[in-house]
Structure formats: structure tokens, C-alpha cells
């Protein structure tokens, strides 16, 4: 069995008009989905990332330069991730297709984790 990271991409603008009740409903859907995977032994971990955009570290003139991460007007940000156990990319894709994140303009990047 391999591990795959499901990287959850989203557009911050999609959440501008979401009410607190709607947000709680979304969170419940994610928890139910993750709980179902965990019961089947297919969930290895995952977290929602903070909405602050984090920090970016790049080289500028050969020196590390840290800057603020994406802002609310950014077209696409990573909102979180799940790590799943799957036999193949095909199975990881099947699991991702059932994730509540896959709706509207949101998308999921699937990457296999290199075994150590």
C-alpha cells in the first residue's frame, strides 16, 4: 500500500458569502468523509491550513527572502490536505472523487509520497 497526499486547492473568493451555518455544514461533511476513510484504514492524516496564506521562501540575489503568502484576491490557494493509503493512483483518485472538497471551482491535486 502506498500513501498519497490529496492537496485541496480552492479560491478564497468562493467563501466570501458563506454563512457560519453553511461553514459548519461543510466542516461536518469533511469530518464525515475523513471518518469513513479512517474506519476503513485508508486515512493516514490531514489538516486544514490556516487562512493567513503562510509565508513564501525564495532566493533573491542568492539570498533567502521570506514574503507573505497568497492574499484573499489570489486566484488559487492550498486550503488543506489529506494523506490517504491506497494501492495505486487509480484508488487514490477514486477516494479523492468522494471528497466533499471536489465541487464548484475547487480541485484536488494527488501526489504519491515517496517511500523512505
N, C-alpha and C positions, 0 to 999 in steps of 0.2 A: 504494500500500500504506500502511496506517495502522499505528500502534503502539497496543497495548493493554496495560494493566497488569493482571495477574492477582493479586489480593490474597488471600493464603491465610489464612483465618480458622480458628481452632481453639480447643478447650477444653483448658486446661492439665491438667485432671483426667484427660483421656484418655491421658496419658503417664505417669501415676504408676506403673503396674505393667509398663512396657515394659522388657525386659531390654536390656543392652548389645548383645547379638547381634541382637535384634529391631530396635533402633535402627539398627544398621549395615545391616540388610536394607532398612529404609525409606530410608536415605540412598542406597543403591545404586539403588533404584527411581527416586528423584528424579533422580539423575545420569544414568541411562539415558534417562529421558524427556527431560530437557533436552538431552542429547547428540543424540538423534534429531531434535529440533527444530532444533538448531544445524546439523546436517548438511543439513537442508532449507532453511536460510537463514531460519528463522522465529523464532529466539531472538535477542533484542536484549540480554538481560541478566537478572539476577535475583540475589537473595541471601536467605539465611536471616537473620532478625533475631535478635539476642541475646535470651536468655530472661529478661533482667532487667526487662523491661517498659518501659524507657526513661523519659522524662520527659514530662510534660504541661505545656503553657504556656497559661494562660488569663488573662483580665483579671479582677481582683478589685478593686473600688472604683476602676476606671480604671487600675490598675497591673498590670503583668505579674506573674504568680505561677506559679512552676515547682513542680510536685509530682511525686512518684514516679509511674510509670506503673502499669499493671494489676498486681495481685498474683496469686499462684497460685490463689487462690479466685475470681478473676474468671471470669465465665461464658464470655467470648469475647475472644480476643486476636488480633492480627495476628502470624503467625509468620514471614512472609516474603513475597516477591513474585517474579514473573517478568514480564518485558516481552517481548511477542511481536509479530511482524509478521503482519498479517492484512489481507485485503481488506475485511472487514466484521465487524460484531458477530457475525454468524452463524458466520463462520470462526473468530473468536476463541473463541466458545462451543464449537465443535467441538474445538479444541485443548485447552481447559480440561477438557472431558469426559474426555480421556485422561490428565489429570494424576493422579499417584498420590495427591495430596492429597485428592481428592474421594472420601471414604469415611467411613462412620460419621456422626458429627455435624459433621465438618469441612465447610466450604463455601468457595467461591471467588467473590469479587466481581470483576467485569470492568468496567474503565473505559477508555474511549478517551483517549489522550493528545492534548491539543490541539496541532496542528502550530504551529510557531513561524515 
